Each structure stands twice: as C-alpha cells, then as structure tokens.
C-alpha cells in the first residue's frame, strides 16, 4: 500500500458533545488567560461577557488546564474519538 493510499484511510470523526466544560464563576483573569494561551483559539468572549468554547478544534495540548489553573475547568476528558484521528490499516 502506498503512503497516499494509507493517508486516504485516515478519518476524522468530530463529536457533537463538548469534552471541555468551564466553571460558571470564572474571574476576568482566568478568562483572559484562556483566551491568550490556547494555541487553537478555542475560547472567545462575546459582548455580554459569556465565554464560548469551540471544542471541536481542540488540539488536546492541555494548556488550558496547566496555565489557567485547576479551578478553571469543571470537566475535561479526551473526546470519544481520542485525539480526533482514527487510523485504519489494511
């Protein structure tokens, strides 16, 4: 099997269920850290001050857990499809 054929078998199955949940009472400093440190730009804040998490683009790097502090996230786990890729050989 060629490399191109093998790569063509890679599949991405996004999930509709969020695997990152923030605590309801985040401080402005925590929100600012989340927005600044996420390399995928998952965290945004709307004009009303609500923090939105665009979890589908998560790189699973853990920056949000490490930098913003353990009390920032109410829940985090790997998505059902692992890191987003399913490799199939054969």
PyMOL Python script that loads the backbone (N, CA, C, O; Angstrom):
from pymol import cmd

cmd.read_pdbstr("""\
ATOM      1  N   UNK A   1       0.851  -1.174   0.000  1.00  0.00           N
ATOM      2  CA  UNK A   1       0.000   0.000   0.000  1.00  0.00           C
ATOM      3  C   UNK A   1       0.899   1.239   0.000  1.00  0.00           C
ATOM      4  O   UNK A   1       1.861   1.313   0.763  1.00  0.00           O
ATOM      5  N   UNK A   2       0.583   2.197  -0.848  1.00  0.00           N
ATOM      6  CA  UNK A   2       1.377   3.422  -0.925  1.00  0.00           C
ATOM      7  C   UNK A   2       1.051   4.344   0.251  1.00  0.00           C
ATOM      8  O   UNK A   2       0.052   4.167   0.948  1.00  0.00           O
ATOM      9  N   UNK A   3       1.909   5.313   0.444  1.00  0.00           N
ATOM     10  CA  UNK A   3       1.687   6.300   1.509  1.00  0.00           C
ATOM     11  C   UNK A   3       0.387   7.060   1.256  1.00  0.00           C
ATOM     12  O   UNK A   3      -0.389   7.280   2.186  1.00  0.00           O
ATOM     13  N   UNK A   4       0.142   7.460   0.025  1.00  0.00           N
ATOM     14  CA  UNK A   4      -1.083   8.186  -0.302  1.00  0.00           C
ATOM     15  C   UNK A   4      -2.332   7.360  -0.022  1.00  0.00           C
ATOM     16  O   UNK A   4      -3.328   7.884   0.476  1.00  0.00           O
ATOM     17  N   UNK A   5      -2.280   6.065  -0.341  1.00  0.00           N
ATOM     18  CA  UNK A   5      -3.423   5.189  -0.063  1.00  0.00           C
ATOM     19  C   UNK A   5      -3.638   5.055   1.442  1.00  0.00           C
ATOM     20  O   UNK A   5      -4.772   5.051   1.921  1.00  0.00           O
ATOM     21  N   UNK A   6      -2.541   4.946   2.175  1.00  0.00           N
ATOM     22  CA  UNK A   6      -2.633   4.822   3.631  1.00  0.00           C
ATOM     23  C   UNK A   6      -3.208   6.096   4.250  1.00  0.00           C
ATOM     24  O   UNK A   6      -4.072   6.027   5.124  1.00  0.00           O
ATOM     25  N   UNK A   7      -2.730   7.259   3.796  1.00  0.00           N
ATOM     26  CA  UNK A   7      -3.232   8.526   4.325  1.00  0.00           C
ATOM     27  C   UNK A   7      -4.695   8.751   3.970  1.00  0.00           C
ATOM     28  O   UNK A   7      -5.424   9.391   4.728  1.00  0.00           O
ATOM     29  N   UNK A   8      -5.129   8.240   2.840  1.00  0.00           N
ATOM     30  CA  UNK A   8      -6.516   8.392   2.420  1.00  0.00           C
ATOM     31  C   UNK A   8      -7.464   7.635   3.337  1.00  0.00           C
ATOM     32  O   UNK A   8      -8.663   7.913   3.354  1.00  0.00           O
ATOM     33  N   UNK A   9      -6.946   6.691   4.093  1.00  0.00           N
ATOM     34  CA  UNK A   9      -7.773   5.911   5.009  1.00  0.00           C
ATOM     35  C   UNK A   9      -7.941   6.577   6.378  1.00  0.00           C
ATOM     36  O   UNK A   9      -8.762   6.146   7.187  1.00  0.00           O
ATOM     37  N   UNK A  10      -7.160   7.625   6.628  1.00  0.00           N
ATOM     38  CA  UNK A  10      -7.313   8.351   7.888  1.00  0.00           C
ATOM     39  C   UNK A  10      -8.668   9.041   7.904  1.00  0.00           C
ATOM     40  O   UNK A  10      -9.061   9.673   6.923  1.00  0.00           O
ATOM     41  N   UNK A  11      -9.373   8.920   9.005  1.00  0.00           N
ATOM     42  CA  UNK A  11     -10.708   9.510   9.117  1.00  0.00           C
ATOM     43  C   UNK A  11     -10.793  10.383  10.355  1.00  0.00           C
ATOM     44  O   UNK A  11     -10.205  10.067  11.390  1.00  0.00           O
ATOM     45  N   UNK A  12     -11.508  11.452  10.251  1.00  0.00           N
ATOM     46  CA  UNK A  12     -11.754  12.339  11.375  1.00  0.00           C
ATOM     47  C   UNK A  12     -13.241  12.316  11.659  1.00  0.00           C
ATOM     48  O   UNK A  12     -14.052  12.622  10.786  1.00  0.00           O
ATOM     49  N   UNK A  13     -13.597  11.955  12.874  1.00  0.00           N
ATOM     50  CA  UNK A  13     -14.998  11.867  13.275  1.00  0.00           C
ATOM     51  C   UNK A  13     -15.262  12.840  14.414  1.00  0.00           C
ATOM     52  O   UNK A  13     -15.121  12.473  15.580  1.00  0.00           O
ATOM     53  N   UNK A  14     -15.646  14.085  14.094  1.00  0.00           N
ATOM     54  CA  UNK A  14     -15.895  15.058  15.169  1.00  0.00           C
ATOM     55  C   UNK A  14     -17.122  14.668  15.986  1.00  0.00           C
ATOM     56  O   UNK A  14     -18.066  14.065  15.475  1.00  0.00           O
ATOM     57  N   UNK A  15     -17.086  15.022  17.241  1.00  0.00           N
ATOM     58  CA  UNK A  15     -18.200  14.734  18.126  1.00  0.00           C
ATOM     59  C   UNK A  15     -19.018  15.998  18.349  1.00  0.00           C
ATOM     60  O   UNK A  15     -18.491  17.105  18.245  1.00  0.00           O
ATOM     61  N   UNK A  16     -20.261  15.845  18.647  1.00  0.00           N
ATOM     62  CA  UNK A  16     -21.130  16.997  18.916  1.00  0.00           C
ATOM     63  C   UNK A  16     -21.177  17.319  20.409  1.00  0.00           C
ATOM     64  O   UNK A  16     -21.709  18.355  20.809  1.00  0.00           O
ATOM     65  N   UNK A  17     -20.618  16.429  21.229  1.00  0.00           N
ATOM     66  CA  UNK A  17     -20.665  16.603  22.681  1.00  0.00           C
ATOM     67  C   UNK A  17     -19.353  17.209  23.175  1.00  0.00           C
ATOM     68  O   UNK A  17     -18.275  16.678  22.907  1.00  0.00           O
ATOM     69  N   UNK A  18     -19.452  18.311  23.889  1.00  0.00           N
ATOM     70  CA  UNK A  18     -18.264  19.000  24.401  1.00  0.00           C
ATOM     71  C   UNK A  18     -17.517  18.151  25.419  1.00  0.00           C
ATOM     72  O   UNK A  18     -18.128  17.478  26.250  1.00  0.00           O
ATOM     73  N   UNK A  19     -16.196  18.189  25.347  1.00  0.00           N
ATOM     74  CA  UNK A  19     -15.366  17.478  26.319  1.00  0.00           C
ATOM     75  C   UNK A  19     -14.633  18.453  27.243  1.00  0.00           C
ATOM     76  O   UNK A  19     -13.836  18.048  28.088  1.00  0.00           O
ATOM     77  N   UNK A  20     -14.915  19.730  27.067  1.00  0.00           N
ATOM     78  CA  UNK A  20     -14.350  20.778  27.920  1.00  0.00           C
ATOM     79  C   UNK A  20     -15.505  21.589  28.482  1.00  0.00           C
ATOM     80  O   UNK A  20     -16.323  22.121  27.732  1.00  0.00           O
ATOM     81  N   UNK A  21     -15.569  21.681  29.800  1.00  0.00           N
ATOM     82  CA  UNK A  21     -16.604  22.476  30.450  1.00  0.00           C
ATOM     83  C   UNK A  21     -15.950  23.408  31.458  1.00  0.00           C
ATOM     84  O   UNK A  21     -15.145  22.974  32.282  1.00  0.00           O
ATOM     85  N   UNK A  22     -16.293  24.674  31.392  1.00  0.00           N
ATOM     86  CA  UNK A  22     -15.737  25.674  32.294  1.00  0.00           C
ATOM     87  C   UNK A  22     -16.606  25.819  33.535  1.00  0.00           C
ATOM     88  O   UNK A  22     -17.810  25.564  33.505  1.00  0.00           O
ATOM     89  N   UNK A  23     -15.965  26.236  34.635  1.00  0.00           N
ATOM     90  CA  UNK A  23     -16.744  26.580  35.831  1.00  0.00           C
ATOM     91  C   UNK A  23     -17.579  27.821  35.514  1.00  0.00           C
ATOM     92  O   UNK A  23     -17.183  28.660  34.706  1.00  0.00           O
ATOM     93  N   UNK A  24     -18.721  27.920  36.154  1.00  0.00           N
ATOM     94  CA  UNK A  24     -19.630  29.042  35.893  1.00  0.00           C
ATOM     95  C   UNK A  24     -19.089  30.377  36.394  1.00  0.00           C
ATOM     96  O   UNK A  24     -19.399  31.423  35.824  1.00  0.00           O
ATOM     97  N   UNK A  25     -18.299  30.350  37.434  1.00  0.00           N
ATOM     98  CA  UNK A  25     -17.847  31.605  38.053  1.00  0.00           C
ATOM     99  C   UNK A  25     -16.357  31.838  37.822  1.00  0.00           C
ATOM    100  O   UNK A  25     -15.558  31.771  38.756  1.00  0.00           O
ATOM    101  N   UNK A  26     -15.992  32.111  36.577  1.00  0.00           N
ATOM    102  CA  UNK A  26     -14.602  32.408  36.255  1.00  0.00           C
ATOM    103  C   UNK A  26     -14.321  33.889  36.452  1.00  0.00           C
ATOM    104  O   UNK A  26     -15.167  34.739  36.175  1.00  0.00           O
ATOM    105  N   UNK A  27     -13.128  34.182  36.933  1.00  0.00           N
ATOM    106  CA  UNK A  27     -12.713  35.572  37.063  1.00  0.00           C
ATOM    107  C   UNK A  27     -12.206  36.105  35.738  1.00  0.00           C
ATOM    108  O   UNK A  27     -11.901  35.337  34.825  1.00  0.00           O
ATOM    109  N   UNK A  28     -12.117  37.409  35.638  1.00  0.00           N
ATOM    110  CA  UNK A  28     -11.645  38.041  34.394  1.00  0.00           C
ATOM    111  C   UNK A  28     -10.220  37.616  34.062  1.00  0.00           C
ATOM    112  O   UNK A  28      -9.874  37.477  32.889  1.00  0.00           O
ATOM    113  N   UNK A  29      -9.391  37.408  35.081  1.00  0.00           N
ATOM    114  CA  UNK A  29      -8.016  36.984  34.845  1.00  0.00           C
ATOM    115  C   UNK A  29      -7.969  35.583  34.232  1.00  0.00           C
ATOM    116  O   UNK A  29      -7.190  35.324  33.314  1.00  0.00           O
ATOM    117  N   UNK A  30      -8.804  34.690  34.746  1.00  0.00           N
ATOM    118  CA  UNK A  30      -8.860  33.338  34.200  1.00  0.00           C
ATOM    119  C   UNK A  30      -9.357  33.344  32.751  1.00  0.00           C
ATOM    120  O   UNK A  30      -8.814  32.646  31.895  1.00  0.00           O
ATOM    121  N   UNK A  31     -10.382  34.129  32.495  1.00  0.00           N
ATOM    122  CA  UNK A  31     -10.922  34.228  31.137  1.00  0.00           C
ATOM    123  C   UNK A  31      -9.867  34.771  30.181  1.00  0.00           C
ATOM    124  O   UNK A  31      -9.691  34.255  29.077  1.00  0.00           O
ATOM    125  N   UNK A  32      -9.182  35.799  30.608  1.00  0.00           N
ATOM    126  CA  UNK A  32      -8.136  36.400  29.785  1.00  0.00           C
ATOM    127  C   UNK A  32      -7.021  35.401  29.494  1.00  0.00           C
ATOM    128  O   UNK A  32      -6.521  35.335  28.371  1.00  0.00           O
ATOM    129  N   UNK A  33      -6.629  34.622  30.505  1.00  0.00           N
ATOM    130  CA  UNK A  33      -5.602  33.597  30.303  1.00  0.00           C
ATOM    131  C   UNK A  33      -6.051  32.552  29.295  1.00  0.00           C
ATOM    132  O   UNK A  33      -5.284  32.183  28.406  1.00  0.00           O
ATOM    133  N   UNK A  34      -7.273  32.073  29.417  1.00  0.00           N
ATOM    134  CA  UNK A  34      -7.787  31.072  28.488  1.00  0.00           C
ATOM    135  C   UNK A  34      -7.738  31.580  27.049  1.00  0.00           C
ATOM    136  O   UNK A  34      -7.304  30.867  26.144  1.00  0.00           O
ATOM    137  N   UNK A  35      -8.179  32.794  26.853  1.00  0.00           N
ATOM    138  CA  UNK A  35      -8.219  33.377  25.510  1.00  0.00           C
ATOM    139  C   UNK A  35      -6.805  33.543  24.952  1.00  0.00           C
ATOM    140  O   UNK A  35      -6.575  33.302  23.767  1.00  0.00           O
ATOM    141  N   UNK A  36      -5.857  33.954  25.799  1.00  0.00           N
ATOM    142  CA  UNK A  36      -4.490  34.211  25.339  1.00  0.00           C
ATOM    143  C   UNK A  36      -3.668  32.951  25.103  1.00  0.00           C
ATOM    144  O   UNK A  36      -2.896  32.892  24.146  1.00  0.00           O
ATOM    145  N   UNK A  37      -3.818  31.946  25.956  1.00  0.00           N
ATOM    146  CA  UNK A  37      -2.882  30.822  25.906  1.00  0.00           C
ATOM    147  C   UNK A  37      -3.299  29.688  24.984  1.00  0.00           C
ATOM    148  O   UNK A  37      -2.458  28.861  24.628  1.00  0.00           O
ATOM    149  N   UNK A  38      -4.537  29.617  24.593  1.00  0.00           N
ATOM    150  CA  UNK A  38      -4.987  28.489  23.775  1.00  0.00           C
ATOM    151  C   UNK A  38      -4.435  28.621  22.354  1.00  0.00           C
ATOM    152  O   UNK A  38      -4.797  29.555  21.638  1.00  0.00           O
ATOM    153  N   UNK A  39      -3.559  27.691  21.939  1.00  0.00           N
ATOM    154  CA  UNK A  39      -2.986  27.798  20.589  1.00  0.00           C
ATOM    155  C   UNK A  39      -4.014  27.588  19.478  1.00  0.00           C
ATOM    156  O   UNK A  39      -3.785  28.009  18.344  1.00  0.00           O
ATOM    157  N   UNK A  40      -5.131  26.950  19.782  1.00  0.00           N
ATOM    158  CA  UNK A  40      -6.170  26.712  18.773  1.00  0.00           C
ATOM    159  C   UNK A  40      -7.229  27.814  18.782  1.00  0.00           C
ATOM    160  O   UNK A  40      -8.118  27.817  17.931  1.00  0.00           O
ATOM    161  N   UNK A  41      -7.149  28.739  19.719  1.00  0.00           N
ATOM    162  CA  UNK A  41      -8.119  29.837  19.781  1.00  0.00           C
ATOM    163  C   UNK A  41      -9.526  29.374  20.117  1.00  0.00           C
ATOM    164  O   UNK A  41     -10.500  29.897  19.575  1.00  0.00           O
ATOM    165  N   UNK A  42      -9.640  28.387  21.016  1.00  0.00           N
ATOM    166  CA  UNK A  42     -10.952  27.817  21.336  1.00  0.00           C
ATOM    167  C   UNK A  42     -11.842  28.729  22.156  1.00  0.00           C
ATOM    168  O   UNK A  42     -13.067  28.649  22.067  1.00  0.00           O
ATOM    169  N   UNK A  43     -11.242  29.587  22.945  1.00  0.00           N
ATOM    170  CA  UNK A  43     -12.004  30.382  23.895  1.00  0.00           C
ATOM    171  C   UNK A  43     -12.202  31.796  23.381  1.00  0.00           C
ATOM    172  O   UNK A  43     -11.245  32.481  23.019  1.00  0.00           O
ATOM    173  N   UNK A  44     -13.454  32.224  23.353  1.00  0.00           N
ATOM    174  CA  UNK A  44     -13.791  33.589  22.961  1.00  0.00           C
ATOM    175  C   UNK A  44     -14.793  34.135  23.965  1.00  0.00           C
ATOM    176  O   UNK A  44     -15.463  33.380  24.670  1.00  0.00           O
ATOM    177  N   UNK A  45     -14.884  35.437  24.018  1.00  0.00           N
ATOM    178  CA  UNK A  45     -15.838  36.083  24.924  1.00  0.00           C
ATOM    179  C   UNK A  45     -16.705  37.025  24.105  1.00  0.00           C
ATOM    180  O   UNK A  45     -16.198  37.861  23.357  1.00  0.00           O
ATOM    181  N   UNK A  46     -18.027  36.882  24.254  1.00  0.00           N
ATOM    182  CA  UNK A  46     -18.924  37.744  23.489  1.00  0.00           C
ATOM    183  C   UNK A  46     -19.123  39.075  24.209  1.00  0.00           C
ATOM    184  O   UNK A  46     -18.592  39.274  25.301  1.00  0.00           O
ATOM    185  N   UNK A  47     -19.877  39.978  23.609  1.00  0.00           N
ATOM    186  CA  UNK A  47     -20.073  41.315  24.172  1.00  0.00           C
ATOM    187  C   UNK A  47     -20.796  41.288  25.514  1.00  0.00           C
ATOM    188  O   UNK A  47     -20.658  42.210  26.318  1.00  0.00           O
ATOM    189  N   UNK A  48     -21.564  40.234  25.753  1.00  0.00           N
ATOM    190  CA  UNK A  48     -22.267  40.103  27.034  1.00  0.00           C
ATOM    191  C   UNK A  48     -21.364  39.535  28.126  1.00  0.00           C
ATOM    192  O   UNK A  48     -21.767  39.452  29.286  1.00  0.00           O
ATOM    193  N   UNK A  49     -20.126  39.138  27.752  1.00  0.00           N
ATOM    194  CA  UNK A  49     -19.193  38.596  28.729  1.00  0.00           C
ATOM    195  C   UNK A  49     -19.203  37.086  28.844  1.00  0.00           C
ATOM    196  O   UNK A  49     -18.444  36.519  29.630  1.00  0.00           O
ATOM    197  N   UNK A  50     -20.056  36.423  28.068  1.00  0.00           N
ATOM    198  CA  UNK A  50     -20.135  34.966  28.113  1.00  0.00           C
ATOM    199  C   UNK A  50     -18.930  34.363  27.379  1.00  0.00           C
ATOM    200  O   UNK A  50     -18.572  34.798  26.284  1.00  0.00           O
ATOM    201  N   UNK A  51     -18.316  33.356  28.004  1.00  0.00           N
ATOM    202  CA  UNK A  51     -17.179  32.677  27.395  1.00  0.00           C
ATOM    203  C   UNK A  51     -17.694  31.505  26.565  1.00  0.00           C
ATOM    204  O   UNK A  51     -18.446  30.664  27.056  1.00  0.00           O
ATOM    205  N   UNK A  52     -17.283  31.463  25.319  1.00  0.00           N
ATOM    206  CA  UNK A  52     -17.664  30.379  24.423  1.00  0.00           C
ATOM    207  C   UNK A  52     -16.466  29.464  24.216  1.00  0.00           C
ATOM    208  O   UNK A  52     -15.333  29.929  24.091  1.00  0.00           O
ATOM    209  N   UNK A  53     -16.724  28.158  24.182  1.00  0.00           N
ATOM    210  CA  UNK A  53     -15.678  27.172  23.962  1.00  0.00           C
ATOM    211  C   UNK A  53     -15.976  26.456  22.644  1.00  0.00           C
ATOM    212  O   UNK A  53     -16.995  25.779  22.511  1.00  0.00           O
ATOM    213  N   UNK A  54     -15.082  26.613  21.685  1.00  0.00           N
ATOM    214  CA  UNK A  54     -15.227  25.973  20.381  1.00  0.00           C
ATOM    215  C   UNK A  54     -14.409  24.675  20.409  1.00  0.00           C
ATOM    216  O   UNK A  54     -13.356  24.577  19.780  1.00  0.00           O
ATOM    217  N   UNK A  55     -14.910  23.699  21.141  1.00  0.00           N
ATOM    218  CA  UNK A  55     -14.179  22.483  21.484  1.00  0.00           C
ATOM    219  C   UNK A  55     -13.795  21.616  20.284  1.00  0.00           C
ATOM    220  O   UNK A  55     -12.875  20.805  20.389  1.00  0.00           O
ATOM    221  N   UNK A  56     -14.472  21.766  19.159  1.00  0.00           N
ATOM    222  CA  UNK A  56     -14.209  20.913  18.011  1.00  0.00           C
ATOM    223  C   UNK A  56     -12.778  21.065  17.483  1.00  0.00           C
ATOM    224  O   UNK A  56     -12.230  20.132  16.896  1.00  0.00           O
ATOM    225  N   UNK A  57     -12.183  22.222  17.690  1.00  0.00           N
ATOM    226  CA  UNK A  57     -10.831  22.459  17.189  1.00  0.00           C
ATOM    227  C   UNK A  57      -9.741  22.205  18.206  1.00  0.00           C
ATOM    228  O   UNK A  57      -8.587  22.570  17.981  1.00  0.00           O
ATOM    229  N   UNK A  58     -10.086  21.587  19.318  1.00  0.00           N
ATOM    230  CA  UNK A  58      -9.131  21.366  20.406  1.00  0.00           C
ATOM    231  C   UNK A  58      -7.968  20.486  19.955  1.00  0.00           C
ATOM    232  O   UNK A  58      -8.166  19.463  19.300  1.00  0.00           O
ATOM    233  N   UNK A  59      -6.752  20.901  20.317  1.00  0.00           N
ATOM    234  CA  UNK A  59      -5.544  20.152  19.991  1.00  0.00           C
ATOM    235  C   UNK A  59      -5.167  19.177  21.105  1.00  0.00           C
ATOM    236  O   UNK A  59      -4.192  18.438  20.965  1.00  0.00           O
ATOM    237  N   UNK A  60      -5.906  19.160  22.189  1.00  0.00           N
ATOM    238  CA  UNK A  60      -5.643  18.301  23.355  1.00  0.00           C
ATOM    239  C   UNK A  60      -4.251  18.552  23.932  1.00  0.00           C
ATOM    240  O   UNK A  60      -3.591  17.623  24.399  1.00  0.00           O
ATOM    241  N   UNK A  61      -3.804  19.819  23.899  1.00  0.00           N
ATOM    242  CA  UNK A  61      -2.464  20.149  24.379  1.00  0.00           C
ATOM    243  C   UNK A  61      -2.418  20.312  25.901  1.00  0.00           C
ATOM    244  O   UNK A  61      -1.361  20.130  26.507  1.00  0.00           O
ATOM    245  N   UNK A  62      -3.545  20.651  26.521  1.00  0.00           N
ATOM    246  CA  UNK A  62      -3.607  20.797  27.967  1.00  0.00           C
ATOM    247  C   UNK A  62      -3.240  22.175  28.489  1.00  0.00           C
ATOM    248  O   UNK A  62      -3.198  22.372  29.703  1.00  0.00           O
ATOM    249  N   UNK A  63      -2.973  23.138  27.611  1.00  0.00           N
ATOM    250  CA  UNK A  63      -2.604  24.484  28.064  1.00  0.00           C
ATOM    251  C   UNK A  63      -3.663  25.091  28.974  1.00  0.00           C
ATOM    252  O   UNK A  63      -3.332  25.743  29.965  1.00  0.00           O
ATOM    253  N   UNK A  64      -4.926  24.882  28.647  1.00  0.00           N
ATOM    254  CA  UNK A  64      -5.999  25.470  29.456  1.00  0.00           C
ATOM    255  C   UNK A  64      -5.960  24.924  30.881  1.00  0.00           C
ATOM    256  O   UNK A  64      -6.224  25.659  31.833  1.00  0.00           O
ATOM    257  N   UNK A  65      -5.640  23.670  31.032  1.00  0.00           N
ATOM    258  CA  UNK A  65      -5.584  23.055  32.361  1.00  0.00           C
ATOM    259  C   UNK A  65      -4.341  23.474  33.111  1.00  0.00           C
ATOM    260  O   UNK A  65      -4.384  23.672  34.325  1.00  0.00           O
ATOM    261  N   UNK A  66      -3.228  23.612  32.403  1.00  0.00           N
ATOM    262  CA  UNK A  66      -1.962  23.908  33.060  1.00  0.00           C
ATOM    263  C   UNK A  66      -1.785  25.380  33.418  1.00  0.00           C
ATOM    264  O   UNK A  66      -1.316  25.702  34.510  1.00  0.00           O
ATOM    265  N   UNK A  67      -2.156  26.266  32.512  1.00  0.00           N
ATOM    266  CA  UNK A  67      -1.868  27.685  32.703  1.00  0.00           C
ATOM    267  C   UNK A  67      -2.964  28.414  33.474  1.00  0.00           C
ATOM    268  O   UNK A  67      -2.666  29.206  34.368  1.00  0.00           O
ATOM    269  N   UNK A  68      -4.206  28.163  33.144  1.00  0.00           N
ATOM    270  CA  UNK A  68      -5.303  28.913  33.772  1.00  0.00           C
ATOM    271  C   UNK A  68      -5.633  28.408  35.168  1.00  0.00           C
ATOM    272  O   UNK A  68      -6.346  29.089  35.905  1.00  0.00           O
ATOM    273  N   UNK A  69      -5.149  27.264  35.547  1.00  0.00           N
ATOM    274  CA  UNK A  69      -5.354  26.762  36.905  1.00  0.00           C
ATOM    275  C   UNK A  69      -6.386  25.658  36.993  1.00  0.00           C
ATOM    276  O   UNK A  69      -7.278  25.558  36.150  1.00  0.00           O
ATOM    277  N   UNK A  70      -6.260  24.829  38.021  1.00  0.00           N
ATOM    278  CA  UNK A  70      -7.135  23.659  38.159  1.00  0.00           C
ATOM    279  C   UNK A  70      -8.594  23.997  38.451  1.00  0.00           C
ATOM    280  O   UNK A  70      -9.473  23.166  38.224  1.00  0.00           O
ATOM    281  N   UNK A  71      -8.862  25.195  38.947  1.00  0.00           N
ATOM    282  CA  UNK A  71     -10.248  25.564  39.260  1.00  0.00           C
ATOM    283  C   UNK A  71     -10.952  26.249  38.095  1.00  0.00           C
ATOM    284  O   UNK A  71     -12.069  26.743  38.252  1.00  0.00           O
ATOM    285  N   UNK A  72     -10.316  26.282  36.934  1.00  0.00           N
ATOM    286  CA  UNK A  72     -10.904  26.912  35.748  1.00  0.00           C
ATOM    287  C   UNK A  72     -11.876  25.978  35.039  1.00  0.00           C
ATOM    288  O   UNK A  72     -12.960  26.389  34.628  1.00  0.00           O
ATOM    289  N   UNK A  73     -11.476  24.717  34.902  1.00  0.00           N
ATOM    290  CA  UNK A  73     -12.296  23.746  34.191  1.00  0.00           C
ATOM    291  C   UNK A  73     -13.118  22.907  35.158  1.00  0.00           C
ATOM    292  O   UNK A  73     -12.598  22.365  36.133  1.00  0.00           O
ATOM    293  N   UNK A  74     -14.399  22.811  34.872  1.00  0.00           N
ATOM    294  CA  UNK A  74     -15.275  21.947  35.676  1.00  0.00           C
ATOM    295  C   UNK A  74     -15.095  20.501  35.253  1.00  0.00           C
ATOM    296  O   UNK A  74     -15.224  19.589  36.069  1.00  0.00           O
ATOM    297  N   UNK A  75     -14.795  20.291  33.966  1.00  0.00           N
ATOM    298  CA  UNK A  75     -14.638  18.940  33.447  1.00  0.00           C
ATOM    299  C   UNK A  75     -13.798  18.999  32.179  1.00  0.00           C
ATOM    300  O   UNK A  75     -13.955  19.901  31.357  1.00  0.00           O
ATOM    301  N   UNK A  76     -12.910  18.035  32.032  1.00  0.00           N
ATOM    302  CA  UNK A  76     -12.130  17.871  30.818  1.00  0.00           C
ATOM    303  C   UNK A  76     -11.814  16.400  30.677  1.00  0.00           C
ATOM    304  O   UNK A  76     -11.419  15.754  31.647  1.00  0.00           O
ATOM    305  N   UNK A  77     -11.981  15.870  29.496  1.00  0.00           N
ATOM    306  CA  UNK A  77     -11.589  14.497  29.198  1.00  0.00           C
ATOM    307  C   UNK A  77     -11.333  14.411  27.696  1.00  0.00           C
ATOM    308  O   UNK A  77     -11.757  15.275  26.930  1.00  0.00           O
ATOM    309  N   UNK A  78     -10.638  13.363  27.293  1.00  0.00           N
ATOM    310  CA  UNK A  78     -10.425  13.188  25.861  1.00  0.00           C
ATOM    311  C   UNK A  78     -11.770  12.949  25.182  1.00  0.00           C
ATOM    312  O   UNK A  78     -12.642  12.291  25.748  1.00  0.00           O
ATOM    313  N   UNK A  79     -11.944  13.480  23.972  1.00  0.00           N
ATOM    314  CA  UNK A  79     -13.193  13.230  23.246  1.00  0.00           C
ATOM    315  C   UNK A  79     -13.306  11.746  22.906  1.00  0.00           C
ATOM    316  O   UNK A  79     -12.303  11.033  22.920  1.00  0.00           O
ATOM    317  N   UNK A  80     -14.500  11.277  22.604  1.00  0.00           N
ATOM    318  CA  UNK A  80     -14.713   9.856  22.322  1.00  0.00           C
ATOM    319  C   UNK A  80     -13.808   9.298  21.226  1.00  0.00           C
ATOM    320  O   UNK A  80     -13.466   8.116  21.248  1.00  0.00           O
ATOM    321  N   UNK A  81     -13.425  10.126  20.285  1.00  0.00           N
ATOM    322  CA  UNK A  81     -12.575   9.651  19.189  1.00  0.00           C
ATOM    323  C   UNK A  81     -11.098   9.830  19.498  1.00  0.00           C
ATOM    324  O   UNK A  81     -10.276   9.853  18.582  1.00  0.00           O
ATOM    325  N   UNK A  82     -10.750   9.956  20.763  1.00  0.00           N
ATOM    326  CA  UNK A  82      -9.346  10.150  21.139  1.00  0.00           C
ATOM    327  C   UNK A  82      -8.900  11.532  20.757  1.00  0.00           C
ATOM    328  O   UNK A  82      -9.532  12.514  21.145  1.00  0.00           O
ATOM    329  N   UNK A  83      -7.828  11.636  20.008  1.00  0.00           N
ATOM    330  CA  UNK A  83      -7.311  12.928  19.597  1.00  0.00           C
ATOM    331  C   UNK A  83      -7.923  13.378  18.277  1.00  0.00           C
ATOM    332  O   UNK A  83      -7.443  14.335  17.670  1.00  0.00           O
ATOM    333  N   UNK A  84      -8.958  12.714  17.833  1.00  0.00           N
ATOM    334  CA  UNK A  84      -9.636  13.137  16.617  1.00  0.00           C
ATOM    335  C   UNK A  84      -9.334  12.295  15.394  1.00  0.00           C
ATOM    336  O   UNK A  84     -10.041  12.400  14.392  1.00  0.00           O
ATOM    337  N   UNK A  85      -8.296  11.457  15.447  1.00  0.00           N
ATOM    338  CA  UNK A  85      -7.944  10.670  14.272  1.00  0.00           C
ATOM    339  C   UNK A  85      -8.149   9.187  14.537  1.00  0.00           C
ATOM    340  O   UNK A  85      -7.840   8.683  15.617  1.00  0.00           O
ATOM    341  N   UNK A  86      -8.665   8.518  13.557  1.00  0.00           N
ATOM    342  CA  UNK A  86      -8.780   7.070  13.599  1.00  0.00           C
ATOM    343  C   UNK A  86      -7.970   6.527  12.438  1.00  0.00           C
ATOM    344  O   UNK A  86      -8.288   6.774  11.274  1.00  0.00           O
ATOM    345  N   UNK A  87      -6.931   5.792  12.761  1.00  0.00           N
ATOM    346  CA  UNK A  87      -6.098   5.220  11.710  1.00  0.00           C
ATOM    347  C   UNK A  87      -6.561   3.823  11.383  1.00  0.00           C
ATOM    348  O   UNK A  87      -6.786   3.000  12.271  1.00  0.00           O
ATOM    349  N   UNK A  88      -6.702   3.566  10.099  1.00  0.00           N
ATOM    350  CA  UNK A  88      -7.133   2.238   9.651  1.00  0.00           C
ATOM    351  C   UNK A  88      -6.092   1.703   8.677  1.00  0.00           C
ATOM    352  O   UNK A  88      -5.747   2.361   7.696  1.00  0.00           O
ATOM    353  N   UNK A  89      -5.612   0.536   8.952  1.00  0.00           N
ATOM    354  CA  UNK A  89      -4.631  -0.101   8.075  1.00  0.00           C
ATOM    355  C   UNK A  89      -5.233  -1.372   7.505  1.00  0.00           C
ATOM    356  O   UNK A  89      -6.025  -2.046   8.163  1.00  0.00           O
ATOM    357  N   UNK A  90      -4.852  -1.695   6.280  1.00  0.00           N
ATOM    358  CA  UNK A  90      -5.273  -2.971   5.720  1.00  0.00           C
ATOM    359  C   UNK A  90      -6.276  -2.917   4.644  1.00  0.00           C
ATOM    360  O   UNK A  90      -6.679  -3.957   4.123  1.00  0.00           O
TER     361      UNK A  90
END
""", "prot")
cmd.dss("prot")
cmd.show_as("cartoon", "prot")
cmd.util.cbc("prot")
cmd.orient("prot")
